[in-house]
Amino acid sequence: MVLAAYMLLEHGTFKSHDKPYLALNILGSCGILASLYANWNLPSFVIQTLWIAISFYGIYKGKKHK
C-alpha cells in the first residue's frame, strides 16, 4: 500500500496532503508493523511508527487549515 500510494503520488493522482494518500500510508505501515510480530526488527518498527505519526500529522494539519 505504501508503494501504491507513492506511485499514485508520482503519477499525479494524489497530492501529498490528500487524505487517501495519507490513509494508504497509514494502512501500509500498519500492515508492516503487523508483520513484525513474526520477525521483530526494531529499526523497521521505529520507521513505520514514525511514518504513521507523520501521516496522522498530515491529516490533522489538513483539518486545521480548512
PDBQT receptor file of N, H, CA, C and O in Angstrom, charges set to zero:
ATOM      1  N   MET A   1       0.815  -1.191   0.000  1.00  0.00    +0.000 N 
ATOM      2  CA  MET A   1       0.000   0.000   0.000  1.00  0.00    +0.000 C 
ATOM      3  C   MET A   1       0.860   1.257   0.000  1.00  0.00    +0.000 C 
ATOM      4  O   MET A   1       0.530   2.250  -0.649  1.00  0.00    +0.000 OA
ATOM      5  N   VAL A   2       1.965   1.203   0.733  1.00  0.00    +0.000 N 
ATOM      6  H   VAL A   2       2.233   0.397   1.260  1.00  0.00    +0.000 HD
ATOM      7  CA  VAL A   2       2.858   2.363   0.783  1.00  0.00    +0.000 C 
ATOM      8  C   VAL A   2       3.436   2.629  -0.603  1.00  0.00    +0.000 C 
ATOM      9  O   VAL A   2       3.511   3.779  -1.036  1.00  0.00    +0.000 OA
ATOM     10  N   LEU A   3       3.836   1.589  -1.287  1.00  0.00    +0.000 N 
ATOM     11  H   LEU A   3       3.775   0.655  -0.935  1.00  0.00    +0.000 HD
ATOM     12  CA  LEU A   3       4.369   1.772  -2.645  1.00  0.00    +0.000 C 
ATOM     13  C   LEU A   3       3.296   2.225  -3.624  1.00  0.00    +0.000 C 
ATOM     14  O   LEU A   3       3.572   3.030  -4.514  1.00  0.00    +0.000 OA
ATOM     15  N   ALA A   4       2.080   1.721  -3.473  1.00  0.00    +0.000 N 
ATOM     16  H   ALA A   4       1.856   1.067  -2.750  1.00  0.00    +0.000 HD
ATOM     17  CA  ALA A   4       0.984   2.160  -4.337  1.00  0.00    +0.000 C 
ATOM     18  C   ALA A   4       0.694   3.639  -4.107  1.00  0.00    +0.000 C 
ATOM     19  O   ALA A   4       0.468   4.383  -5.062  1.00  0.00    +0.000 OA
ATOM     20  N   ALA A   5       0.700   4.070  -2.850  1.00  0.00    +0.000 N 
ATOM     21  H   ALA A   5       0.884   3.466  -2.075  1.00  0.00    +0.000 HD
ATOM     22  CA  ALA A   5       0.476   5.479  -2.537  1.00  0.00    +0.000 C 
ATOM     23  C   ALA A   5       1.562   6.344  -3.168  1.00  0.00    +0.000 C 
ATOM     24  O   ALA A   5       1.277   7.396  -3.741  1.00  0.00    +0.000 OA
ATOM     25  N   TYR A   6       2.801   5.893  -3.058  1.00  0.00    +0.000 N 
ATOM     26  H   TYR A   6       3.032   5.038  -2.593  1.00  0.00    +0.000 HD
ATOM     27  CA  TYR A   6       3.911   6.649  -3.633  1.00  0.00    +0.000 C 
ATOM     28  C   TYR A   6       3.807   6.703  -5.163  1.00  0.00    +0.000 C 
ATOM     29  O   TYR A   6       4.047   7.748  -5.768  1.00  0.00    +0.000 OA
ATOM     30  N   MET A   7       3.452   5.589  -5.776  1.00  0.00    +0.000 N 
ATOM     31  H   MET A   7       3.257   4.740  -5.285  1.00  0.00    +0.000 HD
ATOM     32  CA  MET A   7       3.305   5.557  -7.227  1.00  0.00    +0.000 C 
ATOM     33  C   MET A   7       2.203   6.531  -7.674  1.00  0.00    +0.000 C 
ATOM     34  O   MET A   7       2.379   7.272  -8.641  1.00  0.00    +0.000 OA
ATOM     35  N   LEU A   8       1.075   6.522  -6.966  1.00  0.00    +0.000 N 
ATOM     36  H   LEU A   8       0.932   5.920  -6.181  1.00  0.00    +0.000 HD
ATOM     37  CA  LEU A   8      -0.028   7.414  -7.312  1.00  0.00    +0.000 C 
ATOM     38  C   LEU A   8       0.328   8.877  -7.062  1.00  0.00    +0.000 C 
ATOM     39  O   LEU A   8      -0.155   9.766  -7.763  1.00  0.00    +0.000 OA
ATOM     40  N   LEU A   9       1.169   9.121  -6.071  1.00  0.00    +0.000 N 
ATOM     41  H   LEU A   9       1.561   8.398  -5.502  1.00  0.00    +0.000 HD
ATOM     42  CA  LEU A   9       1.667  10.475  -5.830  1.00  0.00    +0.000 C 
ATOM     43  C   LEU A   9       2.533  10.933  -6.997  1.00  0.00    +0.000 C 
ATOM     44  O   LEU A   9       2.361  12.040  -7.508  1.00  0.00    +0.000 OA
ATOM     45  N   GLU A  10       3.454  10.087  -7.411  1.00  0.00    +0.000 N 
ATOM     46  H   GLU A  10       3.594   9.188  -6.996  1.00  0.00    +0.000 HD
ATOM     47  CA  GLU A  10       4.349  10.428  -8.523  1.00  0.00    +0.000 C 
ATOM     48  C   GLU A  10       3.593  10.536  -9.839  1.00  0.00    +0.000 C 
ATOM     49  O   GLU A  10       3.972  11.322 -10.707  1.00  0.00    +0.000 OA
ATOM     50  N   HIS A  11       2.541   9.764  -9.995  1.00  0.00    +0.000 N 
ATOM     51  H   HIS A  11       2.234   9.125  -9.290  1.00  0.00    +0.000 HD
ATOM     52  CA  HIS A  11       1.723   9.790 -11.210  1.00  0.00    +0.000 C 
ATOM     53  C   HIS A  11       0.893  11.065 -11.288  1.00  0.00    +0.000 C 
ATOM     54  O   HIS A  11       0.468  11.469 -12.370  1.00  0.00    +0.000 OA
ATOM     55  N   GLY A  12       0.662  11.700 -10.136  1.00  0.00    +0.000 N 
ATOM     56  H   GLY A  12       1.007  11.371  -9.257  1.00  0.00    +0.000 HD
ATOM     57  CA  GLY A  12      -0.144  12.909 -10.093  1.00  0.00    +0.000 C 
ATOM     58  C   GLY A  12      -1.583  12.667  -9.694  1.00  0.00    +0.000 C 
ATOM     59  O   GLY A  12      -2.386  13.599  -9.652  1.00  0.00    +0.000 OA
ATOM     60  N   THR A  13      -1.917  11.410  -9.399  1.00  0.00    +0.000 N 
ATOM     61  H   THR A  13      -1.265  10.652  -9.433  1.00  0.00    +0.000 HD
ATOM     62  CA  THR A  13      -3.270  11.078  -8.961  1.00  0.00    +0.000 C 
ATOM     63  C   THR A  13      -3.545  11.680  -7.589  1.00  0.00    +0.000 C 
ATOM     64  O   THR A  13      -4.640  12.181  -7.333  1.00  0.00    +0.000 OA
ATOM     65  N   PHE A  14      -2.550  11.630  -6.713  1.00  0.00    +0.000 N 
ATOM     66  H   PHE A  14      -1.661  11.223  -6.921  1.00  0.00    +0.000 HD
ATOM     67  CA  PHE A  14      -2.667  12.195  -5.368  1.00  0.00    +0.000 C 
ATOM     68  C   PHE A  14      -1.704  13.354  -5.216  1.00  0.00    +0.000 C 
ATOM     69  O   PHE A  14      -0.697  13.454  -5.916  1.00  0.00    +0.000 OA
ATOM     70  N   LYS A  15      -2.044  14.227  -4.278  1.00  0.00    +0.000 N 
ATOM     71  H   LYS A  15      -2.862  14.145  -3.708  1.00  0.00    +0.000 HD
ATOM     72  CA  LYS A  15      -1.109  15.239  -3.792  1.00  0.00    +0.000 C 
ATOM     73  C   LYS A  15      -0.693  14.791  -2.394  1.00  0.00    +0.000 C 
ATOM     74  O   LYS A  15      -1.397  14.002  -1.763  1.00  0.00    +0.000 OA
ATOM     75  N   SER A  16       0.424  15.276  -1.915  1.00  0.00    +0.000 N 
ATOM     76  H   SER A  16       0.996  15.916  -2.428  1.00  0.00    +0.000 HD
ATOM     77  CA  SER A  16       0.954  14.791  -0.642  1.00  0.00    +0.000 C 
ATOM     78  C   SER A  16       0.042  15.066   0.545  1.00  0.00    +0.000 C 
ATOM     79  O   SER A  16       0.182  14.420   1.583  1.00  0.00    +0.000 OA
ATOM     80  N   HIS A  17      -0.884  16.005   0.420  1.00  0.00    +0.000 N 
ATOM     81  H   HIS A  17      -0.997  16.530  -0.423  1.00  0.00    +0.000 HD
ATOM     82  CA  HIS A  17      -1.785  16.319   1.528  1.00  0.00    +0.000 C 
ATOM     83  C   HIS A  17      -3.171  15.680   1.371  1.00  0.00    +0.000 C 
ATOM     84  O   HIS A  17      -4.044  15.906   2.209  1.00  0.00    +0.000 OA
ATOM     85  N   ASP A  18      -3.385  14.896   0.326  1.00  0.00    +0.000 N 
ATOM     86  H   ASP A  18      -2.676  14.712  -0.355  1.00  0.00    +0.000 HD
ATOM     87  CA  ASP A  18      -4.676  14.236   0.115  1.00  0.00    +0.000 C 
ATOM     88  C   ASP A  18      -4.901  13.135   1.160  1.00  0.00    +0.000 C 
ATOM     89  O   ASP A  18      -3.999  12.354   1.463  1.00  0.00    +0.000 OA
ATOM     90  N   LYS A  19      -6.107  13.093   1.694  1.00  0.00    +0.000 N 
ATOM     91  H   LYS A  19      -6.840  13.727   1.448  1.00  0.00    +0.000 HD
ATOM     92  CA  LYS A  19      -6.432  12.088   2.714  1.00  0.00    +0.000 C 
ATOM     93  C   LYS A  19      -6.271  10.651   2.220  1.00  0.00    +0.000 C 
ATOM     94  O   LYS A  19      -5.767   9.816   2.971  1.00  0.00    +0.000 OA
ATOM     95  N   PRO A  20      -6.679  10.325   0.984  1.00  0.00    +0.000 N 
ATOM     96  CA  PRO A  20      -6.477   8.941   0.534  1.00  0.00    +0.000 C 
ATOM     97  C   PRO A  20      -4.993   8.544   0.494  1.00  0.00    +0.000 C 
ATOM     98  O   PRO A  20      -4.639   7.409   0.812  1.00  0.00    +0.000 OA
ATOM     99  N   TYR A  21      -4.146   9.479   0.107  1.00  0.00    +0.000 N 
ATOM    100  H   TYR A  21      -4.433  10.401  -0.151  1.00  0.00    +0.000 HD
ATOM    101  CA  TYR A  21      -2.696   9.212   0.096  1.00  0.00    +0.000 C 
ATOM    102  C   TYR A  21      -2.201   8.926   1.513  1.00  0.00    +0.000 C 
ATOM    103  O   TYR A  21      -1.476   7.957   1.742  1.00  0.00    +0.000 OA
ATOM    104  N   LEU A  22      -2.595   9.770   2.453  1.00  0.00    +0.000 N 
ATOM    105  H   LEU A  22      -3.184  10.556   2.267  1.00  0.00    +0.000 HD
ATOM    106  CA  LEU A  22      -2.166   9.593   3.836  1.00  0.00    +0.000 C 
ATOM    107  C   LEU A  22      -2.751   8.318   4.440  1.00  0.00    +0.000 C 
ATOM    108  O   LEU A  22      -2.080   7.627   5.206  1.00  0.00    +0.000 OA
ATOM    109  N   ALA A  23      -3.995   8.009   4.097  1.00  0.00    +0.000 N 
ATOM    110  H   ALA A  23      -4.541   8.571   3.474  1.00  0.00    +0.000 HD
ATOM    111  CA  ALA A  23      -4.628   6.789   4.605  1.00  0.00    +0.000 C 
ATOM    112  C   ALA A  23      -3.922   5.533   4.092  1.00  0.00    +0.000 C 
ATOM    113  O   ALA A  23      -3.729   4.578   4.844  1.00  0.00    +0.000 OA
ATOM    114  N   LEU A  24      -3.538   5.533   2.816  1.00  0.00    +0.000 N 
ATOM    115  H   LEU A  24      -3.696   6.309   2.204  1.00  0.00    +0.000 HD
ATOM    116  CA  LEU A  24      -2.795   4.385   2.283  1.00  0.00    +0.000 C 
ATOM    117  C   LEU A  24      -1.456   4.222   2.997  1.00  0.00    +0.000 C 
ATOM    118  O   LEU A  24      -1.025   3.100   3.262  1.00  0.00    +0.000 OA
ATOM    119  N   ASN A  25      -0.804   5.331   3.306  1.00  0.00    +0.000 N 
ATOM    120  H   ASN A  25      -1.154   6.242   3.091  1.00  0.00    +0.000 HD
ATOM    121  CA  ASN A  25       0.451   5.259   4.050  1.00  0.00    +0.000 C 
ATOM    122  C   ASN A  25       0.242   4.664   5.436  1.00  0.00    +0.000 C 
ATOM    123  O   ASN A  25       1.030   3.834   5.891  1.00  0.00    +0.000 OA
ATOM    124  N   ILE A  26      -0.824   5.093   6.102  1.00  0.00    +0.000 N 
ATOM    125  H   ILE A  26      -1.464   5.766   5.732  1.00  0.00    +0.000 HD
ATOM    126  CA  ILE A  26      -1.110   4.578   7.447  1.00  0.00    +0.000 C 
ATOM    127  C   ILE A  26      -1.431   3.086   7.392  1.00  0.00    +0.000 C 
ATOM    128  O   ILE A  26      -0.893   2.306   8.178  1.00  0.00    +0.000 OA
ATOM    129  N   LEU A  27      -2.298   2.690   6.475  1.00  0.00    +0.000 N 
ATOM    130  H   LEU A  27      -2.735   3.323   5.836  1.00  0.00    +0.000 HD
ATOM    131  CA  LEU A  27      -2.668   1.273   6.368  1.00  0.00    +0.000 C 
ATOM    132  C   LEU A  27      -1.473   0.401   5.986  1.00  0.00    +0.000 C 
ATOM    133  O   LEU A  27      -1.289  -0.685   6.536  1.00  0.00    +0.000 OA
ATOM    134  N   GLY A  28      -0.676   0.876   5.059  1.00  0.00    +0.000 N 
ATOM    135  H   GLY A  28      -0.826   1.758   4.612  1.00  0.00    +0.000 HD
ATOM    136  CA  GLY A  28       0.507   0.118   4.651  1.00  0.00    +0.000 C 
ATOM    137  C   GLY A  28       1.485  -0.057   5.797  1.00  0.00    +0.000 C 
ATOM    138  O   GLY A  28       2.021  -1.145   6.008  1.00  0.00    +0.000 OA
ATOM    139  N   SER A  29       1.715   1.021   6.539  1.00  0.00    +0.000 N 
ATOM    140  H   SER A  29       1.280   1.904   6.368  1.00  0.00    +0.000 HD
ATOM    141  CA  SER A  29       2.637   0.939   7.675  1.00  0.00    +0.000 C 
ATOM    142  C   SER A  29       2.084   0.042   8.778  1.00  0.00    +0.000 C 
ATOM    143  O   SER A  29       2.839  -0.675   9.435  1.00  0.00    +0.000 OA
ATOM    144  N   CYS A  30       0.776   0.078   8.982  1.00  0.00    +0.000 N 
ATOM    145  H   CYS A  30       0.162   0.660   8.449  1.00  0.00    +0.000 HD
ATOM    146  CA  CYS A  30       0.170  -0.827   9.971  1.00  0.00    +0.000 C 
ATOM    147  C   CYS A  30       0.360  -2.289   9.560  1.00  0.00    +0.000 C 
ATOM    148  O   CYS A  30       0.596  -3.152  10.406  1.00  0.00    +0.000 OA
ATOM    149  N   GLY A  31       0.256  -2.558   8.268  1.00  0.00    +0.000 N 
ATOM    150  H   GLY A  31       0.064  -1.857   7.581  1.00  0.00    +0.000 HD
ATOM    151  CA  GLY A  31       0.492  -3.913   7.773  1.00  0.00    +0.000 C 
ATOM    152  C   GLY A  31       1.927  -4.353   8.013  1.00  0.00    +0.000 C 
ATOM    153  O   GLY A  31       2.175  -5.494   8.402  1.00  0.00    +0.000 OA
ATOM    154  N   ILE A  32       2.857  -3.460   7.786  1.00  0.00    +0.000 N 
ATOM    155  H   ILE A  32       2.655  -2.533   7.470  1.00  0.00    +0.000 HD
ATOM    156  CA  ILE A  32       4.268  -3.783   8.038  1.00  0.00    +0.000 C 
ATOM    157  C   ILE A  32       4.491  -4.017   9.528  1.00  0.00    +0.000 C 
ATOM    158  O   ILE A  32       5.199  -4.946   9.916  1.00  0.00    +0.000 OA
ATOM    159  N   LEU A  33       3.886  -3.171  10.364  1.00  0.00    +0.000 N 
ATOM    160  H   LEU A  33       3.311  -2.416  10.050  1.00  0.00    +0.000 HD
ATOM    161  CA  LEU A  33       4.020  -3.377  11.810  1.00  0.00    +0.000 C 
ATOM    162  C   LEU A  33       3.457  -4.734  12.225  1.00  0.00    +0.000 C 
ATOM    163  O   LEU A  33       4.044  -5.416  13.065  1.00  0.00    +0.000 OA
ATOM    164  N   ALA A  34       2.335  -5.126  11.649  1.00  0.00    +0.000 N 
ATOM    165  H   ALA A  34       1.858  -4.572  10.966  1.00  0.00    +0.000 HD
ATOM    166  CA  ALA A  34       1.750  -6.434  11.972  1.00  0.00    +0.000 C 
ATOM    167  C   ALA A  34       2.697  -7.564  11.583  1.00  0.00    +0.000 C 
ATOM    168  O   ALA A  34       2.794  -8.570  12.286  1.00  0.00    +0.000 OA
ATOM    169  N   SER A  35       3.393  -7.396  10.461  1.00  0.00    +0.000 N 
ATOM    170  H   SER A  35       3.314  -6.579   9.890  1.00  0.00    +0.000 HD
ATOM    171  CA  SER A  35       4.325  -8.441  10.027  1.00  0.00    +0.000 C 
ATOM    172  C   SER A  35       5.528  -8.549  10.960  1.00  0.00    +0.000 C 
ATOM    173  O   SER A  35       6.179  -9.592  11.016  1.00  0.00    +0.000 OA
ATOM    174  N   LEU A  36       5.820  -7.494  11.679  1.00  0.00    +0.000 N 
ATOM    175  H   LEU A  36       5.291  -6.646  11.633  1.00  0.00    +0.000 HD
ATOM    176  CA  LEU A  36       6.955  -7.524  12.607  1.00  0.00    +0.000 C 
ATOM    177  C   LEU A  36       6.686  -8.390  13.825  1.00  0.00    +0.000 C 
ATOM    178  O   LEU A  36       7.609  -8.726  14.568  1.00  0.00    +0.000 OA
ATOM    179  N   TYR A  37       5.426  -8.753  14.033  1.00  0.00    +0.000 N 
ATOM    180  H   TYR A  37       4.677  -8.481  13.429  1.00  0.00    +0.000 HD
ATOM    181  CA  TYR A  37       5.095  -9.655  15.137  1.00  0.00    +0.000 C 
ATOM    182  C   TYR A  37       5.828 -10.984  14.968  1.00  0.00    +0.000 C 
ATOM    183  O   TYR A  37       6.302 -11.566  15.943  1.00  0.00    +0.000 OA
ATOM    184  N   ALA A  38       5.916 -11.454  13.739  1.00  0.00    +0.000 N 
ATOM    185  H   ALA A  38       5.531 -10.981  12.947  1.00  0.00    +0.000 HD
ATOM    186  CA  ALA A  38       6.576 -12.733  13.466  1.00  0.00    +0.000 C 
ATOM    187  C   ALA A  38       8.096 -12.596  13.408  1.00  0.00    +0.000 C 
ATOM    188  O   ALA A  38       8.821 -13.481  13.863  1.00  0.00    +0.000 OA
ATOM    189  N   ASN A  39       8.572 -11.491  12.852  1.00  0.00    +0.000 N 
ATOM    190  H   ASN A  39       7.983 -10.772  12.482  1.00  0.00    +0.000 HD
ATOM    191  CA  ASN A  39      10.017 -11.272  12.706  1.00  0.00    +0.000 C 
ATOM    192  C   ASN A  39      10.362  -9.864  13.183  1.00  0.00    +0.000 C 
ATOM    193  O   ASN A  39      10.402  -8.920  12.394  1.00  0.00    +0.000 OA
ATOM    194  N   TRP A  40      10.609  -9.738  14.485  1.00  0.00    +0.000 N 
ATOM    195  H   TRP A  40      10.576 -10.505  15.126  1.00  0.00    +0.000 HD
ATOM    196  CA  TRP A  40      10.847  -8.440  15.106  1.00  0.00    +0.000 C 
ATOM    197  C   TRP A  40      12.084  -7.758  14.515  1.00  0.00    +0.000 C 
ATOM    198  O   TRP A  40      13.117  -8.387  14.287  1.00  0.00    +0.000 OA
ATOM    199  N   ASN A  41      11.945  -6.460  14.277  1.00  0.00    +0.000 N 
ATOM    200  H   ASN A  41      11.106  -5.948  14.463  1.00  0.00    +0.000 HD
ATOM    201  CA  ASN A  41      13.035  -5.656  13.748  1.00  0.00    +0.000 C 
ATOM    202  C   ASN A  41      12.840  -4.237  14.275  1.00  0.00    +0.000 C 
ATOM    203  O   ASN A  41      11.954  -3.523  13.807  1.00  0.00    +0.000 OA
ATOM    204  N   LEU A  42      13.653  -3.822  15.240  1.00  0.00    +0.000 N 
ATOM    205  H   LEU A  42      14.373  -4.402  15.621  1.00  0.00    +0.000 HD
ATOM    206  CA  LEU A  42      13.489  -2.519  15.882  1.00  0.00    +0.000 C 
ATOM    207  C   LEU A  42      13.589  -1.351  14.900  1.00  0.00    +0.000 C 
ATOM    208  O   LEU A  42      12.728  -0.472  14.941  1.00  0.00    +0.000 OA
ATOM    209  N   PRO A  43      14.594  -1.293  14.019  1.00  0.00    +0.000 N 
ATOM    210  CA  PRO A  43      14.645  -0.159  13.089  1.00  0.00    +0.000 C 
ATOM    211  C   PRO A  43      13.392  -0.046  12.209  1.00  0.00    +0.000 C 
ATOM    212  O   PRO A  43      12.910   1.059  11.960  1.00  0.00    +0.000 OA
ATOM    213  N   SER A  44      12.874  -1.163  11.747  1.00  0.00    +0.000 N 
ATOM    214  H   SER A  44      13.265  -2.060  11.950  1.00  0.00    +0.000 HD
ATOM    215  CA  SER A  44      11.660  -1.129  10.944  1.00  0.00    +0.000 C 
ATOM    216  C   SER A  44      10.477  -0.659  11.778  1.00  0.00    +0.000 C 
ATOM    217  O   SER A  44       9.643   0.107  11.296  1.00  0.00    +0.000 OA
ATOM    218  N   PHE A  45      10.398  -1.113  13.026  1.00  0.00    +0.000 N 
ATOM    219  H   PHE A  45      11.076  -1.736  13.418  1.00  0.00    +0.000 HD
ATOM    220  CA  PHE A  45       9.332  -0.675  13.918  1.00  0.00    +0.000 C 
ATOM    221  C   PHE A  45       9.364   0.838  14.102  1.00  0.00    +0.000 C 
ATOM    222  O   PHE A  45       8.325   1.495  14.040  1.00  0.00    +0.000 OA
ATOM    223  N   VAL A  46      10.541   1.389  14.327  1.00  0.00    +0.000 N 
ATOM    224  H   VAL A  46      11.386   0.856  14.377  1.00  0.00    +0.000 HD
ATOM    225  CA  VAL A  46      10.684   2.834  14.538  1.00  0.00    +0.000 C 
ATOM    226  C   VAL A  46      10.277   3.600  13.281  1.00  0.00    +0.000 C 
ATOM    227  O   VAL A  46       9.525   4.571  13.361  1.00  0.00    +0.000 OA
ATOM    228  N   ILE A  47      10.768   3.169  12.130  1.00  0.00    +0.000 N 
ATOM    229  H   ILE A  47      11.379   2.380  12.065  1.00  0.00    +0.000 HD
ATOM    230  CA  ILE A  47      10.444   3.860  10.872  1.00  0.00    +0.000 C 
ATOM    231  C   ILE A  47       8.944   3.826  10.601  1.00  0.00    +0.000 C 
ATOM    232  O   ILE A  47       8.362   4.852  10.247  1.00  0.00    +0.000 OA
ATOM    233  N   GLN A  48       8.312   2.675  10.758  1.00  0.00    +0.000 N 
ATOM    234  H   GLN A  48       8.784   1.842  11.046  1.00  0.00    +0.000 HD
ATOM    235  CA  GLN A  48       6.883   2.552  10.469  1.00  0.00    +0.000 C 
ATOM    236  C   GLN A  48       6.040   3.347  11.464  1.00  0.00    +0.000 C 
ATOM    237  O   GLN A  48       5.033   3.949  11.091  1.00  0.00    +0.000 OA
ATOM    238  N   THR A  49       6.456   3.346  12.729  1.00  0.00    +0.000 N 
ATOM    239  H   THR A  49       7.274   2.858  13.031  1.00  0.00    +0.000 HD
ATOM    240  CA  THR A  49       5.745   4.126  13.736  1.00  0.00    +0.000 C 
ATOM    241  C   THR A  49       5.825   5.612  13.417  1.00  0.00    +0.000 C 
ATOM    242  O   THR A  49       4.829   6.328  13.531  1.00  0.00    +0.000 OA
ATOM    243  N   LEU A  50       7.000   6.077  13.022  1.00  0.00    +0.000 N 
ATOM    244  H   LEU A  50       7.808   5.495  12.930  1.00  0.00    +0.000 HD
ATOM    245  CA  LEU A  50       7.152   7.485  12.642  1.00  0.00    +0.000 C 
ATOM    246  C   LEU A  50       6.381   7.802  11.365  1.00  0.00    +0.000 C 
ATOM    247  O   LEU A  50       5.811   8.886  11.239  1.00  0.00    +0.000 OA
ATOM    248  N   TRP A  51       6.358   6.869  10.423  1.00  0.00    +0.000 N 
ATOM    249  H   TRP A  51       6.821   5.989  10.525  1.00  0.00    +0.000 HD
ATOM    250  CA  TRP A  51       5.606   7.059   9.167  1.00  0.00    +0.000 C 
ATOM    251  C   TRP A  51       4.120   7.266   9.474  1.00  0.00    +0.000 C 
ATOM    252  O   TRP A  51       3.468   8.132   8.891  1.00  0.00    +0.000 OA
ATOM    253  N   ILE A  52       3.602   6.458  10.397  1.00  0.00    +0.000 N 
ATOM    254  H   ILE A  52       4.132   5.754  10.871  1.00  0.00    +0.000 HD
ATOM    255  CA  ILE A  52       2.201   6.578  10.809  1.00  0.00    +0.000 C 
ATOM    256  C   ILE A  52       1.968   7.923  11.504  1.00  0.00    +0.000 C 
ATOM    257  O   ILE A  52       0.990   8.612  11.214  1.00  0.00    +0.000 OA
ATOM    258  N   ALA A  53       2.855   8.287  12.409  1.00  0.00    +0.000 N 
ATOM    259  H   ALA A  53       3.649   7.727  12.644  1.00  0.00    +0.000 HD
ATOM    260  CA  ALA A  53       2.700   9.547  13.137  1.00  0.00    +0.000 C 
ATOM    261  C   ALA A  53       2.730  10.750  12.184  1.00  0.00    +0.000 C 
ATOM    262  O   ALA A  53       1.932  11.676  12.332  1.00  0.00    +0.000 OA
ATOM    263  N   ILE A  54       3.628  10.739  11.227  1.00  0.00    +0.000 N 
ATOM    264  H   ILE A  54       4.276   9.987  11.107  1.00  0.00    +0.000 HD
ATOM    265  CA  ILE A  54       3.724  11.829  10.258  1.00  0.00    +0.000 C 
ATOM    266  C   ILE A  54       2.464  11.887   9.395  1.00  0.00    +0.000 C 
ATOM    267  O   ILE A  54       1.970  12.973   9.091  1.00  0.00    +0.000 OA
ATOM    268  N   SER A  55       1.950  10.740   9.004  1.00  0.00    +0.000 N 
ATOM    269  H   SER A  55       2.352   9.857   9.251  1.00  0.00    +0.000 HD
ATOM    270  CA  SER A  55       0.722  10.711   8.205  1.00  0.00    +0.000 C 
ATOM    271  C   SER A  55      -0.465  11.250   8.988  1.00  0.00    +0.000 C 
ATOM    272  O   SER A  55      -1.280  11.997   8.447  1.00  0.00    +0.000 OA
ATOM    273  N   PHE A  56      -0.567  10.875  10.262  1.00  0.00    +0.000 N 
ATOM    274  H   PHE A  56       0.095  10.268  10.702  1.00  0.00    +0.000 HD
ATOM    275  CA  PHE A  56      -1.639  11.422  11.095  1.00  0.00    +0.000 C 
ATOM    276  C   PHE A  56      -1.467  12.931  11.275  1.00  0.00    +0.000 C 
ATOM    277  O   PHE A  56      -2.453  13.667  11.303  1.00  0.00    +0.000 OA
ATOM    278  N   TYR A  57      -0.236  13.388  11.396  1.00  0.00    +0.000 N 
ATOM    279  H   TYR A  57       0.565  12.790  11.373  1.00  0.00    +0.000 HD
ATOM    280  CA  TYR A  57       0.018  14.825  11.476  1.00  0.00    +0.000 C 
ATOM    281  C   TYR A  57      -0.466  15.523  10.201  1.00  0.00    +0.000 C 
ATOM    282  O   TYR A  57      -1.043  16.608  10.268  1.00  0.00    +0.000 OA
ATOM    283  N   GLY A  58      -0.236  14.913   9.062  1.00  0.00    +0.000 N 
ATOM    284  H   GLY A  58       0.233  14.032   9.007  1.00  0.00    +0.000 HD
ATOM    285  CA  GLY A  58      -0.703  15.474   7.789  1.00  0.00    +0.000 C 
ATOM    286  C   GLY A  58      -2.219  15.584   7.747  1.00  0.00    +0.000 C 
ATOM    287  O   GLY A  58      -2.761  16.571   7.250  1.00  0.00    +0.000 OA
ATOM    288  N   ILE A  59      -2.904  14.571   8.269  1.00  0.00    +0.000 N 
ATOM    289  H   ILE A  59      -2.464  13.769   8.673  1.00  0.00    +0.000 HD
ATOM    290  CA  ILE A  59      -4.365  14.607   8.318  1.00  0.00    +0.000 C 
ATOM    291  C   ILE A  59      -4.818  15.714   9.269  1.00  0.00    +0.000 C 
ATOM    292  O   ILE A  59      -5.726  16.479   8.945  1.00  0.00    +0.000 OA
ATOM    293  N   TYR A  60      -4.186  15.801  10.444  1.00  0.00    +0.000 N 
ATOM    294  H   TYR A  60      -3.448  15.179  10.707  1.00  0.00    +0.000 HD
ATOM    295  CA  TYR A  60      -4.521  16.839  11.412  1.00  0.00    +0.000 C 
ATOM    296  C   TYR A  60      -4.276  18.233  10.838  1.00  0.00    +0.000 C 
ATOM    297  O   TYR A  60      -5.107  19.128  10.984  1.00  0.00    +0.000 OA
ATOM    298  N   LYS A  61      -3.148  18.404  10.195  1.00  0.00    +0.000 N 
ATOM    299  H   LYS A  61      -2.473  17.677  10.076  1.00  0.00    +0.000 HD
ATOM    300  CA  LYS A  61      -2.791  19.690   9.596  1.00  0.00    +0.000 C 
ATOM    301  C   LYS A  61      -3.806  20.073   8.523  1.00  0.00    +0.000 C 
ATOM    302  O   LYS A  61      -4.183  21.240   8.412  1.00  0.00    +0.000 OA
ATOM    303  N   GLY A  62      -4.246  19.101   7.739  1.00  0.00    +0.000 N 
ATOM    304  H   GLY A  62      -3.940  18.153   7.829  1.00  0.00    +0.000 HD
ATOM    305  CA  GLY A  62      -5.237  19.359   6.689  1.00  0.00    +0.000 C 
ATOM    306  C   GLY A  62      -6.568  19.801   7.266  1.00  0.00    +0.000 C 
ATOM    307  O   GLY A  62      -7.221  20.684   6.710  1.00  0.00    +0.000 OA
ATOM    308  N   LYS A  63      -6.983  19.198   8.379  1.00  0.00    +0.000 N 
ATOM    309  H   LYS A  63      -6.453  18.480   8.831  1.00  0.00    +0.000 HD
ATOM    310  CA  LYS A  63      -8.252  19.573   9.013  1.00  0.00    +0.000 C 
ATOM    311  C   LYS A  63      -8.145  20.954   9.649  1.00  0.00    +0.000 C 
ATOM    312  O   LYS A  63      -9.109  21.719   9.648  1.00  0.00    +0.000 OA
ATOM    313  N   LYS A  64      -6.978  21.267  10.187  1.00  0.00    +0.000 N 
ATOM    314  H   LYS A  64      -6.195  20.645  10.188  1.00  0.00    +0.000 HD
ATOM    315  CA  LYS A  64      -6.758  22.530  10.864  1.00  0.00    +0.000 C 
ATOM    316  C   LYS A  64      -6.862  23.707   9.906  1.00  0.00    +0.000 C 
ATOM    317  O   LYS A  64      -7.348  24.772  10.286  1.00  0.00    +0.000 OA
ATOM    318  N   HIS A  65      -6.411  23.529   8.667  1.00  0.00    +0.000 N 
ATOM    319  H   HIS A  65      -6.016  22.663   8.358  1.00  0.00    +0.000 HD
ATOM    320  CA  HIS A  65      -6.381  24.605   7.687  1.00  0.00    +0.000 C 
ATOM    321  C   HIS A  65      -7.697  24.769   6.931  1.00  0.00    +0.000 C 
ATOM    322  O   HIS A  65      -7.831  25.695   6.131  1.00  0.00    +0.000 OA
ATOM    323  N   LYS A  66      -8.660  23.897   7.165  1.00  0.00    +0.000 N 
ATOM    324  H   LYS A  66      -8.551  23.145   7.815  1.00  0.00    +0.000 HD
ATOM    325  CA  LYS A  66      -9.940  24.012   6.440  1.00  0.00    +0.000 C 
ATOM    326  C   LYS A  66     -10.962  24.761   7.236  1.00  0.00    +0.000 C 
ATOM    327  O   LYS A  66     -12.089  24.947   6.775  1.00  0.00    +0.000 OA
TER     328      LYS A  66
